[in-house]
Amino acid sequence: MLRFSKEDYLGVTQLYPFTCAICNTEFQDTLISGKIPRCPSCYPPQLKQGIIELEVQDWLRSIVSPSTILEVNTRKVIAPLELDIYLPQFQVALEIDEVYWHSEIATQGRRGRSYHIHKTEACNILGITLIHIWDTEWIQSKEIVKSIISTRLGILGTKIGARQCEVREISSKDSEIFLNQNHIQGFAAASIRYGLYYNNELVAHLALGKNRFKTNTYEIVRYAVKTNTSVAGGLSKLWKIAIQKLPNNATILSYVDKRYFNGNSNGVIGLQKVKINPPGFYYTKDYKTLENRLRYQKHKLPLLLPTYDPSLTEWENMQIAGYDRIWDCGTDVWEIQIQKRG
């Protein structure tokens, strides 16, 4: 379990005077974790916190029974830390991570590398599933987020058995449409694409692709089910067909985003968890759009930023360009080797 050290808090309360080089506003700020201070006039605070959290609460109350206990803003479960929403009957908790209020600079370093995973691991110890939702996801992909939560609660509108479905190979275009509508991370290119069709409608999709870094290694690029739908045995049925396309002794990897998923479905089809990747981060400039950090690797910055100083780190250059960052919960890596077939 991750714990905060004293170093995590150095500089949180110590204020220093600054003058904005753009508008000459004088202000005070901290220097925690090498943070470059931001002028409050050029980068004003965002809207009031909590609006989306209230929306999620209202929606949950509309789908659970009246007797379901819904604890909000509780510090009793993983004290002294707070959980935004906790449903004890389901052993499920939700964190509504509004990007502005959970970004590193906006919170003066209090929402750094360990913050989100620390809560997740504290819940895991108690057997509680914690789902982290970024407010941008609720705004942009609300039905997908609802479906993920409903699946964890076992409350879904449509339940289908895989035996009722037909397996078909699908086009890249059909894959793109389905994943953008039903997967929280949207479309990703893949060379092996199969779907389950129920009454001629695509209801589940598995996509595999080559790993960019290892030979004879593939990845489960995406697995998605139609929103508000359960397809019992769907992954297993697609898996048995898809792996027939792979070369002998191929290794297959699956990267599980721990903000949302636990990877248990990987175990059902034979994969084993082999590695835990630490939290990563996304960059944001407007707190409405998140950008993959790989786009802003240091060697790419001279062509991407209006000003670039090679003597500074990637993070320092990004701060000067007006970017903040938000940390996720890392990924679990699952793996299986397909044995040679006769």
PyMOL commands that set and color helices and strands:
alter all, ss='L'
color gray80, all
select helices_A, chain A and resi 6-9+32-34+51-63+99-102+115-125+135-140+142-153+162-164+172-182+234-245+264-268+293-296+298-304+314-320
alter helices_A, ss='H'
color red, helices_A
select strands_A, chain A and resi 16-19+26-29+71-74+83-87+92-97+129-134+158-161+166-169+192-198+201-210+217-225+229-232+251-257+272-277+281-284+291-292+324-327+331-337
alter strands_A, ss='S'
color yellow, strands_A
deselect
rebuild
show_as cartoon
